[in-house]
């Protein structure tokens, strides 16, 4: 019995051993062969086995049939497989496949890490082929898709048994190796679709995420906004995580696949909160909360970097079902994200609330994902919580970026609007300041002129009384000037008060009824005397009387007087002023036309501006009269308009309501009888006459002073001051003053600054730049007392600057000093004996003029017939202009100057023995030797021969 038992055991052992060595006949007639039934597998936990050991029959290894292996082998353990095959025919194009039966997980779970396949015939090695994702691409047996672990079988000999030794190792993500062996013909090359693991949702996610990433990256490159940078970076990690999910990238990194995957897949977490900081602007809005957000982002960033470095340098054994400390830290991060998300959700800021809700949704899915990864729960509907949460975040924050952009654009638009309003307000304040400045400048001018005419006569009367030690006596003429200018000041003050009252709303119409046309007629005809004085035709037309019309007598008088004064003032002699009055039952229309120079469109637009007055254009709307007129017309709820063309005159139209229903509600009605006596206008107060006549008496050898002043009274007053000592000529404006300066070449000019046609600054600049008038001293006399005004005048070349009211003695002293200073210039030229022109260190316009005159005389030194006309012609002057300018500069006439130069030249030549007396005389233009000798002795007190 014992022998039978041992025999039975031996037979079973032999049968078992023989069964492990069975040869599988591979018939090419069948396209697919399942080889798991013939494959035997053994685990190598010590990594000590080799192909040679497996070839030995008595290696003592306990093999397990492959079809009896568990679905999942142990990770981080090497497995060996052994198989015997005999090809019954040629296996050209046939491949041996290691089939991955897990369908659905991400691509990084796919493929064995490394497969080494050895083929032996007996002990002879036929081939050694490699495959697996961690085998470099160039070393792989086939060039099929990287997850299809396959080798070629075409090298197997026909009819000979071959032993196949397989070494299988799991991948570096901790997933175990697998066999699932099959041989396949070229007609059936794949055991499943090439992209079987590509979940359509993951593919869609990659495409969408990548496109959105590119869009926002371009937005950042264009706008340079940090929020676009961080959102683009977050999308980059999202897109490339999805790319690895569907099998991209990881095939080309056989060495550092896991650290790269780990950093990119987890980089989503820290970039998310950097994006959140930029989206919410938490650093500026919530500085304390921002520190927690920053801390959370750096917490996960540091953990990711340290883990990746640990894997790279220490190569630990990774187990796919053991989440390890990373998932525990990720849960801490998730908890922090939830708390911060809740805090942001309850903020009043729109961006914070939006981001808080989005991150709260993401955090919830992240919690589900980490619990799923730890094996604690299963997600509902078999959804991948990571991808689902990521998809929702991309959707939410893509719309959030658009929402943020819209809100920021609205905010920027409001800021731009606010900035524009601020700029407008600043401009308004600036314009207001300019108006105020112009107001004070012009009102000072308006007041200083009559004050000068009041102050001057009083000062002269006081000076006369000091001389006689008697009482202060004012002449009738001075009294008239003082009275007229006191009235003018009173009118100015009244107009200002009227404007002030109108602005404050304290002025109301005081209406009366009856006698309207008679009153209008009396007001218009009060200007007849002005028309006669100015030689202006006054044409009128009036309708029949309107007994039921309501009107304000005082306001109507001011409107008419201002408009008529304006028309007469700016209408030239020989012109015409027309007044046309027409009425209907409800309105009064007054048209006042003149034949003056007219105005431009720009000037018309500003004619009713208060104190609108441009220097040099006083006739175009100076003072406050028209501004007051406009306010009074508006008080009536009436209308005033102006039509004007350059060279064709100006027409004012005033339309006033006459019925109570059309007039303002706040009115007073005066039922007393209206006086029919006309109020005769004081033409002297309304208008300033203009004169071009020269004032004063002629003084023998006296200096000529040109006075340029547009105010007739002031012109007459200054003329009276200057006439006792100087010959005074006058001009009414800058343009006429310029013309008279060229005509008369005066010794000095006194000019106002604010004048029509051309102001004092322009006049000064023009005369100082012209060689004919550059030598003339100019005193600017003006109401502008500011330092900047003085500097402006002196910059234009003015020699002195006096403000109104001025002191008469100061004015006279300034004039005398400037004229005497010009006379002293001759002394300078006498010191150089007027010989060597080139030696004179001169550069001003006057000296250049003298240079030119001296050069002409020197070049014609020997020309006995050289005349004053010849010199004037060569320097571009008339004889009179040359005489006046030379007199002003050198105190010599042209003939005297020629004689001086010739005598000095002769003396120099004689001293240097340059020739005989006769030769010297001829060389300096004297043909008569006796006349030369006489002139030389008179000049130097010695005969030429004695030099």
MARKOLTI-860274 format. One record per residue (C-alpha): residue in three letters; x, y, z. Coordinates in steps of 0.05 Angstrom, whole numbers, plus 32768, in hexadecimal, padded with zeros to 4 digits. Layout:
N
ALAXYZ...
This chain:
947
UNK800080008000UNK803880308010UNK805980227FCDUNK8018802F7FA8UNK800E80717FCEUNK8053808C7FBDUNK804B80767F75UNK800A809D7F70UNK802A80DC7F8EUNK806580D67F5DUNK803680D07F22UNK800F810E7F38UNK804F81357F3FUNK8068811F7EFBUNK802581307EDCUNK802581747EFFUNK806C81827EE8UNK805C816C7EA1UNK801D81977EA1UNK804881D57EB1UNK807381C57E75UNK803B81BB7E44UNK804981DA7E00UNK801282057DE2UNK800A81F97D98UNK7FFF823D7D78UNK7FD982327D38UNK7FD782727D0CUNK7F96825B7CEFUNK7F7582767D2DUNK7F7E82C27D34UNK7F7C82C77D81UNK7F9882987DB5UNK7F8C829E7E00UNK7FCD82887E21UNK7FBB82937E6BUNK7FAA82487E71UNK7FF282357E5DUNK8014826D7E85UNK8031825F7EC9UNK804182997EF8UNK806D82A07F35UNK807782DC7F63UNK80BE82F67F6FUNK80BA831F7FB0UNK8106831F7FB8UNK811883327F70UNK814A82F87F6CUNK812E82D17F32UNK814B82D17EECUNK813682B27EA9UNK816B827D7EB1UNK814E82667EF4UNK810982617ED6UNK812482367E9CUNK813C82017ECDUNK810B81C77ED6UNK811E81BD7F1FUNK811D82057F35UNK80ED81F47F6EUNK80BF822F7F5EUNK807482297F6BUNK805182427F2CUNK800882557F29UNK7FDF82507EE9UNK7FD182977ED0UNK7F87828B7EC9UNK7F84827C7F14UNK7FA682BD7F29UNK7F7D82F37F4DUNK7F64832E7F25UNK7F96835D7F47UNK7FDC83457F57UNK800683637F8EUNK802483A77F7CUNK806E83B47F82UNK807E83697F78UNK809E834C7F3AUNK807A83117F19UNK809982DD7EEAUNK807382B57EB7UNK808782767E8FUNK8067825C7E50UNK807882297E1AUNK806082367DD2UNK806982127D91UNK805782367D51UNK803682087D1FUNK804282397CE7UNK8062827D7CDBUNK804D82B27D0DUNK805D82EF7CE2UNK8039832C7CFEUNK802283087D3CUNK802983297D80UNK802683137DC9UNK7FF983407DF2UNK7FF3834F7E3CUNK7FAB83637E41UNK7F95839A7E73UNK7F4F83837E87UNK7F4183C27EB2UNK7F1883F27E87UNK7F0884397E9FUNK7F3E84517ECFUNK7F6B848B7EBCUNK7FA4847D7E8BUNK7FDA84817EC0UNK7FBF84407EDEUNK7FCA841C7E9CUNK800283EF7E84UNK803583C67EA8UNK807083EE7EBEUNK80A283BF7E9CUNK809D837C7E78UNK80DA83537E63UNK80CA83197E35UNK810082E47E27UNK80F882AC7DF3UNK8123826D7DFAUNK812982317DCCUNK814982007DFCUNK817D822B7E1EUNK818782577DE2UNK816C829F7DE9UNK814482B17DABUNK813182F77DBFUNK812883277DFAUNK80F083597DEEUNK80D783917E1BUNK809583B67E23UNK807183DF7E58UNK806684287E65UNK80A784317E8BUNK80D184137E54UNK80ED844A7E27UNK80C6844E7DE6UNK8102843C7DBAUNK810D83FB7DE2UNK80C683E27DDDUNK80B983A47DB2UNK807F83C27D8CUNK806C840A7D7BUNK802384007D8BUNK8000842D7DBDUNK802784307DFEUNK7FF1840E7E29UNK7FEF83D17DFBUNK802583A67E1AUNK803983797DE0UNK807683577DC0UNK808283377D7CUNK807D82EC7D70UNK809682E97D28UNK80DB82D27D41UNK80C082907D5DUNK80D782547D34UNK80A382277D14UNK809881E37D32UNK80C981ED7D6BUNK80B381F47DB4UNK80C982387DD2UNK80C9824B7E1BUNK80B082927E29UNK80CA82B17E6AUNK80A582F17E80UNK80BA83237EB6UNK808083517EC8UNK808483907EF5UNK804D83BF7F08UNK8050840B7EF7UNK806C84427F24UNK8026845A7F37UNK8022841C7F64UNK7FF483F37F36UNK800683A87F34UNK801D83827EF6UNK7FEF83567ECCUNK7FF6831F7E97UNK7FB4830C7E74UNK7FDD82EF7E3CUNK7FC482E67DF4UNK7FE382DB7DB0UNK7FC383027D78UNK7FC983017D2CUNK7FD0833F7D01UNK7F86833B7CF0UNK7F7383417D39UNK7FAC836E7D54UNK7F86838C7D8FUNK7F61836B7DC8UNK7F3883AB7DD1UNK7F3283F27DB3UNK7F7384177DB4UNK7F55844F7DDFUNK7F2984237E0AUNK7F3D84487E49UNK7F2B848D7E2DUNK7EED84A37E52UNK7EC784D17E23UNK7EBB85027E5CUNK7F0685067E6AUNK7F1585137E21UNK7EE085497E1FUNK7EFC85677E5FUNK7F4285697E42UNK7F2D858B7E02UNK7F0185BF7E24UNK7F3385CD7E5BUNK7F6C85D57E2AUNK7F4586067DFEUNK7F2F862F7E3BUNK7F77862E7E53UNK7F90864A7E11UNK7F5A867F7E10UNK7F6A869A7E55UNK7FB586957E49UNK7FAC86C37E0DUNK7F8186F07E39UNK7FBA86F57E6AUNK7FEE87037E34UNK7FC2873A7E1AUNK7FA787597E5AUNK7FE087497E8AUNK7FAD873E7EC2UNK7FC687107EF9UNK7F8386EE7F01UNK7F8886D57EB9UNK7FCE86BA7EC7UNK7FB986927F04UNK7F7986797EE3UNK7FA286647EA6UNK7FD486407ED3UNK7F9C861C7EF7UNK7F7E86087EB5UNK7FC285F07E9DUNK7FC685BE7ED7UNK7F7D85AA7ECAUNK7F8985A07E80UNK7FC985777E88UNK7FAB854D7EBFUNK7F74853B7E8EUNK7FA8852F7E58UNK7FCA84FB7E85UNK7F8584DE7E94UNK7F7B84CD7E4BUNK7FC284B47E40UNK7FE984F07E27UNK802D85057E41UNK803984CC7E72UNK8051849C7E3CUNK808D84C97E2DUNK80A684CC7E75UNK80BA84857E88UNK80E5849C7EC3UNK80C284D57EE8UNK807B84C77ED6UNK806084C47F1CUNK808185057F38UNK806A852C7EFAUNK802385107EFFUNK8022851D7F49UNK803785667F42UNK800985757F07UNK7FCC85507F22UNK7FD385717F67UNK7FEA85B47F4CUNK7FA185C27F3FUNK7F9885CC7F8AUNK7FCB86027F99UNK7FC286287F57UNK7F7786297F66UNK7F8186557FA4UNK7FB486827F83UNK7F7F868D7F4DUNK7F4C86987F84UNK7F7786CF7FA4UNK7F7C86F47F62UNK7F3286EA7F52UNK7F1A87037F95UNK7F5387367F9EUNK7F57871D7FE5UNK7F9A873E7FF2UNK7F7A87827FEAUNK7F3387738002UNK7F3E873F8039UNK7F8787418050UNK7F7D8713808CUNK7F5686DE8065UNK7F8A86E4802DUNK7FC086CB805CUNK7F97868B8069UNK7F8C8682801EUNK7FD5868B8010UNK7FE7865C8049UNK7FB88626802EUNK7FD5862C7FE8UNK801D86278001UNK800A85ED802FUNK7FF585C17FF5UNK802C85DB7FC8UNK806285C97FFAUNK804385858006UNK804185767FBBUNK8089858C7FB0UNK80A385657FEAUNK807D85267FD6UNK8095852B7F8EUNK80DE85357FA5UNK80D784FA7FD5UNK80C084CD7F9DUNK80F884E47F6FUNK813184DB7FA0UNK811A84A17FCBUNK80F184787F99UNK80BF845D7FCCUNK809184237FBFUNK804E84407FACUNK800E84197FB7UNK7FD2842E7F8EUNK7F9F841C7FC4UNK7FC4843D7FFDUNK7FB784887FFBUNK7FED8498802EUNK7FFA84DA8050UNK7FEE85028010UNK7FA384F58013UNK7FA18505805DUNK7FC38548804FUNK7F9585528015UNK7F5A85498043UNK7F7785808070UNK7F7D85AC8033UNK7F35859C8020UNK7F1C85AE8065UNK7F4185F08061UNK7F2485FC801CUNK7EDE85F08037UNK7EE786218070UNK7F0486588044UNK7ECE864C800FUNK7E9886558044UNK7EB88695805DUNK7EBC86B08016UNK7E74869C8008UNK7E5B86C88040UNK7E848705802BUNK7E5D8740800EUNK7E8F87477FD6UNK7E72872B7F94UNK7EB3870C7F7DUNK7EC186EC7FC1UNK7E7A86CF7FC4UNK7E7E86B47F7DUNK7EC286937F88UNK7EAD86797FCCUNK7E7186547FAEUNK7E9B86387F76UNK7ED386207FA4UNK7E9F86037FD5UNK7E8485D77F9DUNK7ECB85C37F8AUNK7EDC85B37FD3UNK7E9F85867FDBUNK7EB3855D7F9FUNK7EFB855B7FB7UNK7EE5853F7FFAUNK7EBD85097FD6UNK7EFA84FA7FAAUNK7F2B84F37FE4UNK7EFB84C6800AUNK7EF2849D7FCBUNK7F3E84987FC3UNK7F438481800AUNK7F0F844B7FFDUNK7EDE8467802FUNK7EA484767FFFUNK7E8D84697FB9UNK7E7884A67F90UNK7E3084A77F77UNK7E1F84967F2EUNK7E66847D7F25UNK7E7D84C47F1AUNK7EC684D67F21UNK7EC1850C7F57UNK7F04852B7F44UNK7EF285347EFBUNK7EAB85497F0AUNK7EC1857D7F3CUNK7EF685967F0CUNK7EC2859C7ED4UNK7E9385C47F00UNK7ECC85F17F16UNK7EE186007ECFUNK7E9A86107EBBUNK7E8D863B7EF9UNK7ECE86627EF7UNK7ECE866B7EABUNK7E8B868E7EB3UNK7EA786AE7EF2UNK7EE086CD7ECAUNK7EAE86E87E98UNK7E8387027ED2UNK7EC087217EF3UNK7ED687417EB2UNK7E91875E7EA8UNK7E8E87797EEFUNK7ED487967EEAUNK7EC387B57EA7UNK7E8687D47EC7UNK7EAF87EB7F02UNK7EE588067ED3UNK7EB088297EABUNK7E9488487EEBUNK7EDB885B7EFFUNK7EE888787EBAUNK7EA6889D7EBFUNK7EBA88B57F04UNK7EFE88C87EEAUNK7EDE88EC7EB0UNK7EB0890F7EE0UNK7EEC89207F0CUNK7F11893A7ED0UNK7ED389607EBBUNK7ECD897B7F02UNK7F17898D7F03UNK7F0E89AE7EBFUNK7ED089D17ED8UNK7EF689EA7F14UNK7F3089FE7EE7UNK7F008A227EB9UNK7EE08A427EF5UNK7F248A587F0EUNK7F338A747EC9UNK7EF08A987EC9UNK7EFF8AB37F0EUNK7F458AC87EF8UNK7F2A8AE87EBAUNK7EF38B087EE3UNK7F248B287F14UNK7F558B3C7EDDUNK7F1F8B5D7EB4UNK7EF98B7C7EEEUNK7F3B8B997F07UNK7F468BB57EC2UNK7F008BD17EC1UNK7F0B8BF27F05UNK7F548C077EFDUNK7F488C327EC0UNK7F138C607EE0UNK7F3B8C5F7F21UNK7F788C787EFBUNK7F4E8CB07EDEUNK7F348CC27F23UNK7F778CBB7F46UNK7F9F8CE17F12UNK7F7B8D257F16UNK7F7A8D227F62UNK7FC58D147F63UNK7FD38D4D7F33UNK7FA78D7D7F5BUNK7FCB8D697F9BUNK800F8D737F7AUNK7FFA8DB87F62UNK7FE18DCB7FA7UNK80248DB57FC6UNK80498DE47F96UNK801C8E207FA4UNK800E8E0E7FEDUNK7FC68E1E7FDEUNK7F868DF57FE0UNK7F7C8DB87FB3UNK7F598DD17F75UNK7F3B8DA47F3FUNK7F2E8DC07EFAUNK7EEA8DB87ED8UNK7F098D887EA6UNK7F268D5D7EDEUNK7EE48D607F03UNK7EC08D477EC4UNK7EF18D0D7EBDUNK7EEA8CFA7F06UNK7E9E8CFE7F03UNK7E998CD57EC4UNK7EC68C9E7EDFUNK7EA28C9D7F22UNK7E628C917EFBUNK7E848C5B7ED3UNK7E9C8C387F13UNK7E568C3E7F30UNK7E388C1E7EF1UNK7E6B8BE57EF5UNK7E5B8BD87F3DUNK7E108BDA7F2FUNK7E188BA87EF6UNK7E3F8B797F23UNK7E0B8B7F7F59UNK7DD48B727F26UNK7DF88B337F0EUNK7E018B1C7F56UNK7DB88B277F66UNK7DA28B037F27UNK7DCD8AC77F39UNK7DB28AC47F7FUNK7D6A8AC77F66UNK7D588B057F8DUNK7D488B307F50UNK7D008B2F7F38UNK7CDC8B547F01UNK7CB78B937F15UNK7C838B997EDEUNK7C5A8BD37EC7UNK7C288BDB7E8EUNK7C228C0F7E58UNK7C518C3D7E32UNK7C828C077E1CUNK7C908C217DD6UNK7C978C697DEFUNK7CC98C527E22UNK7CF18C2A7DEFUNK7CF28C657DC0UNK7D0C8C947DF7UNK7D448C637E09UNK7D5A8C597DC1UNK7D598CA37DAFUNK7D838CB37DECUNK7DBD8C997DC2UNK7DB38CCD7D8BUNK7DEA8CFA7DA8UNK7E1A8CBF7DA7UNK7E088CB17D5FUNK7E178CFA7D4CUNK7E598CFB7D71UNK7E708CBB7D4FUNK7E538CCC7D0AUNK7E278C8D7D0DUNK7DE38C877CEEUNK7DAB8C727D1FUNK7D718C4F7CFBUNK7D328C3D7D23UNK7CEF8C1C7D19UNK7CB98C187D4FUNK7C728BFB7D4DUNK7C338C197D69UNK7C2C8C1F7DB5UNK7C1E8BDF7DDDUNK7BF38BF67E18UNK7BE78BB07E35UNK7C2F8B997E33UNK7C528B897E75UNK7C9C8B9B7E7CUNK7CD18BAC7EB0UNK7CE98BF27EA3UNK7D2B8BEC7EC7UNK7D3F8BA97EA9UNK7D2B8BBE7E63UNK7D558BFE7E69UNK7D928BD57E7CUNK7D888BA47E43UNK7D808BDD7E0FUNK7DB98C077E2AUNK7DEB8BCD7E2AUNK7DD98BB77DE4UNK7DD88BFD7DC6UNK7E198C107DE9UNK7E398BD27DCEUNK7E228BE17D87UNK7E378C2A7D87UNK7E7A8C1C7DA7UNK7E8F8BEB7D72UNK7E718C0C7D35UNK7EA48C367D0EUNK7E978C7E7CF9UNK7E6A8C817CBCUNK7E478C407CD0UNK7E008C347CE5UNK7DD98C187D21UNK7D928BFF7D15UNK7D5D8BF37D4AUNK7D1F8BCC7D33UNK7CE88BC17D67UNK7CAC8B957D58UNK7C748B797D83UNK7C3F8B447D84UNK7C098B3A7DB8UNK7C378B0F7DE1UNK7C808B217DD2UNK7CAE8B5C7DC6UNK7CE68B557D92UNK7D218B867D92UNK7D568B827D5BUNK7D958BAC7D62UNK7DC58BA97D27UNK7E078BCC7D19UNK7E378BD17CDFUNK7E768BC17D07UNK7EAC8B8E7CFAUNK7E828B537D12UNK7E9A8B157D38UNK7EB18ACE7D2BUNK7E888A907D3EUNK7EB78A837D79UNK7EAE8AC97D94UNK7E628AC67D8CUNK7E608A877DB6UNK7E818AAB7DF1UNK7E668AF17DE9UNK7E368AE97E23UNK7E6B8ACB7E52UNK7E778AF67E8EUNK7EB68B207E85UNK7EC88AFB7E46UNK7F038B227E2EUNK7F3E8B0B7E06UNK7F7B8B377E07UNK7F7C8B607DC8UNK7F338B547DB7UNK7F108B827DE6UNK7EDC8B977DB3UNK7EC28B507DB1UNK7E9C8B4B7DF2UNK7EC38B6A7E2BUNK7EA58B7D7E6EUNK7E658B637E8CUNK7E308B8A7E66UNK7E1B8B517E37UNK7E1E8B1E7E6EUNK7DEE8B497E97UNK7DC28B527E5BUNK7DBD8B077E51UNK7DAB8AFC7E9AUNK7D758B327E97UNK7D568B147E58UNK7D568ACF7E79UNK7D348AEF7EB6UNK7CFB8B027E86UNK7CF98ABB7E6BUNK7D0D8ADB7E2AUNK7D408ACC7DF5UNK7D7D8AF17DDBUNK7DA58ADD7D9EUNK7DDD8AFA7D75UNK7DEF8AF47D2CUNK7E318B0F7D12UNK7E618B077CD8UNK7EA68B217CD1UNK7EA48B637CABUNK7E578B657CA9UNK7E438B7D7CEDUNK7E1B8B5F7D27UNK7DD28B587D37UNK7DB48B4B7D7CUNK7D6D8B317D82UNK7D488B357DC4UNK7D048B147DCCUNK7CDD8B247E0CUNK7C988B0C7E22UNK7C648B417E30UNK7C2C8B187E4FUNK7C298B057E99UNK7C1D8ABC7E88UNK7C608AB97E63UNK7C878AE07E97UNK7CA48AC27ED8UNK7C738AB77F11UNK7C9C8ADF7F44UNK7C8F8B257F29UNK7C778B677F46UNK7C468B937F20UNK7C4D8BDE7F28UNK7C0B8C007F15UNK7C268C467F1CUNK7C288C727EDFUNK7C668C6B7EB6UNK7C8F8CA97EAAUNK7C938CBE7E62UNK7CD38CE77E6AUNK7D0C8CC67E46UNK7D4B8CB77E6DUNK7D838CD67E46UNK7DBF8CA87E44UNK7E028CC47E58UNK7E288CB57E19UNK7E698CC57E3AUNK7E5C8C8F7E6EUNK7E458C5C7E3BUNK7E7B8C647E06UNK7EC38C757E02UNK7ED78C9E7DC6UNK7F128C8D7D9AUNK7F458CBC7D7EUNK7F838CB87D55UNK7F958D017D5DUNK7FD88D157D7AUNK7FD58D397DBBUNK80028D6E7DDAUNK802D8DA37DBCUNK806C8D997D94UNK80AD8DA07DB9UNK80EC8DB67D95UNK811D8D7B7D94UNK80EC8D597DC4UNK80E58D0E7DCAUNK80A78CED7DADUNK807D8CBF7DD8UNK80498C917DB9UNK800E8C847DE7UNK7FE48C467DD6UNK7FA48C437E00UNK7F5D8C2F7DEEUNK7F3B8C577E25UNK7F318C9F7E0CUNK7F2F8CBF7E51UNK7F6E8C9B7E68UNK7F908CAC7E27UNK7F808CF67E30UNK7F968CF57E79UNK7FDA8CD47E6AUNK7FE48D047E2FUNK7FDB8D3F7E5DUNK800F8D227E8CUNK80428D187E54UNK80348D547E27UNK805D8D877E4FUNK809D8D607E43UNK80928D357E05UNK80718D357DC1UNK80378D047DCBUNK80168CDC7D93UNK7FDD8CAD7DA3UNK7FBF8C6D7D89UNK7F7D8C4C7D9DUNK7F938C037D98UNK7FCF8BD67D8FUNK7FC88BD07D43UNK7FC68C1B7D39UNK7FFF8C237D6CUNK802A8BF37D44UNK801D8C1A7D04UNK802D8C5D7D25UNK806D8C417D45UNK80878C2E7D00UNK80728C717CE4UNK808D8CA07D19UNK80C48C767D3BUNK80B58C967D7FUNK80E88C9D7DB7UNK80BC8C757DE6UNK80798C507DE7UNK80478C4D7E20UNK80138C167E13UNK7FD88BF77E35UNK7FD68BAA7E36UNK7F8D8B9A7E2CUNK7F798BB97DEAUNK7F528BA87DACUNK7F718B8F7D6BUNK7FB58B817D8BUNK7FC68B827DD5UNK80028BA17DF6UNK80298B607DFAUNK80228B547DB0UNK80338B9C7DA0UNK80728B997DCCUNK80888B577DADUNK807E8B707D66UNK80A48BB17D70UNK80DE8B927D96UNK80E98B5F7D5FUNK80E98B927D26UNK812B8BB47D19UNK810A8BF77D0BUNK80E98BFB7D50UNK81138BCC7D7BUNK81378C057D9DUNK80F78C287DB5UNK80EC8C207E01UNK80A68C077E12UNK80808C117E52UNK80448BE47E5CUNK800C8C067E84UNK7FD58BD77E9AUNK7FA48BC17ECFUNK7FC38B7C7ED3UNK7FED8B807F12UNK80018B377F1BUNK804A8B227F1CUNK803E8AF17EE3UNK80218B2A7EB9UNK805F8B557EC5UNK808C8B1B7EB3UNK80638B0F7E73UNK806B8B587E5FUNK80B58B5A7E6EUNK80BF8B197E48UNK80A28B3A7E0BUNK80D88B6F7E10UNK80B58BA67E38UNK80E58BD67E5AUNK80B58BE77E94UNK80728BD07EAFUNK80438BFF7ED5UNK80008BED7EF2UNK7FC18C187EF7UNK7FB58C447F1CUNK7FFB8C607F11UNK80228C9B7F2BUNK802C8CD27EF8UNK80718CE47F12UNK80878C9C7F0FUNK80708C977EC7UNK80968CD67EB3UNK80D48CBF7ED7UNK80D28C7B7EB6UNK80CB8C9B7E71UNK81058CCC7E7CUNK81338C967E97UNK81268C677E5DUNK81328C9E7E2AUNK81728CB47E4CUNK818A8C6C7E4FUNK81838C677E04UNK81AC8CA67DFAUNK81E58C887E23UNK81ED8C507DEFUNK82138C817DC3UNK82498C867DF7UNK82568C3C7DEFUNK82608C427DA4UNK828C8C807DADUNK82BC8C577DD7UNK82C88C287D9DUNK82CB8C657D6FUNK82978C457D41UNK82CE8C277D16UNK82D78BDC7D1FUNK82908BC27D19UNK82A68B7A7D1DUNK82C78B877D5FUNK82868B9B7D80UNK826B8B647DAEUNK82228B717D9DUNK81E78B447D8EUNK81A68B687D9CUNK817A8B827D64UNK818D8BCB7D70UNK81D78BBC7D6EUNK81CE8B937D2FUNK81AD8BCF7D0FUNK81E88BFB7D23UNK82178BC57D0AUNK81F58BC87CC6UNK81F68C147CC3UNK823F8C177CD7UNK82508BE17CA4UNK822E8C097C6DUNK82548C487C80UNK82968C227C84UNK828D8C017C40UNK827E8C467C22UNK82B38C6C7C49UNK82D48C897C0BUNK82928C997BE8UNK828B8CE57BECUNK82448CE07BD1UNK822B8CB17C08UNK81E78CCD7C1FUNK81B68CC07C57UNK81868CA47C24UNK81BB8C727C0DUNK81C68C597C54UNK817A8C567C62UNK816F8C2E7C23UNK81A68BFC7C33UNK818B8BEE7C79UNK81428BEC7C64UNK812A8C2C7C86UNK810B8C6C7C6EUNK81338CAC7C78UNK81068CC27CB1UNK81078C7D7CD3UNK81538C7A7CCEUNK81598CC07CEBUNK812B8CB07D26UNK814C8C6E7D36UNK81938C897D32UNK81808CC47D5CUNK81618C957D90UNK819D8C677D92UNK81D98C967D88UNK81BD8CDD7D90UNK81DB8CEA7D4BUNK81BC8CF57D08UNK81D28CCB7CCDUNK81FE8D037CB1UNK821F8D0F7CF5UNK822C8CC47CFCUNK824E8CC07CB7UNK82798CFD7CC8UNK828D8CE07D0CUNK82A28C9E7CEDUNK82C98CBF7CB5UNK82EE8CED7CE5UNK82FF8CB47D14UNK83188C8A7CDBUNK83438CC37CC0UNK83638CCF7D03UNK83738C857D0BUNK83938C827CC6UNK83BC8CC07CD3UNK83D48CA67D15UNK83E98C647CF4UNK840D8C8A7CBBUNK83DF8C677C89UNK83E88C9F7C55UNK83EE8CE97C4AUNK83B88D1A7C60UNK839C8D1E7C1AUNK839C8CD37C11UNK83798CCA7C54UNK83468D007C42UNK83358CDE7C00UNK83308C997C22UNK82FC8CB27C53UNK82D18CD57C1EUNK82EB8D1D7C1DUNK82FF8D397BD9UNK83078D807BF4UNK83488D7F7C1CUNK833C8DC27C3DUNK82F68DAE7C54UNK83138D6E7C70UNK834A8D957C96UNK83158DC57CB2UNK82E78D8D7CC8UNK83218D657CE7UNK83398DA17D10UNK82F18DB07D28UNK82EA8D687D3EUNK832E8D5B7D5EUNK834B8DA27D69UNK83898D937D41UNK839C8D957CF7UNK83A18D527CD3UNK83EA8D607CC2UNK83FB8D667D0CUNK83E08D217D1F
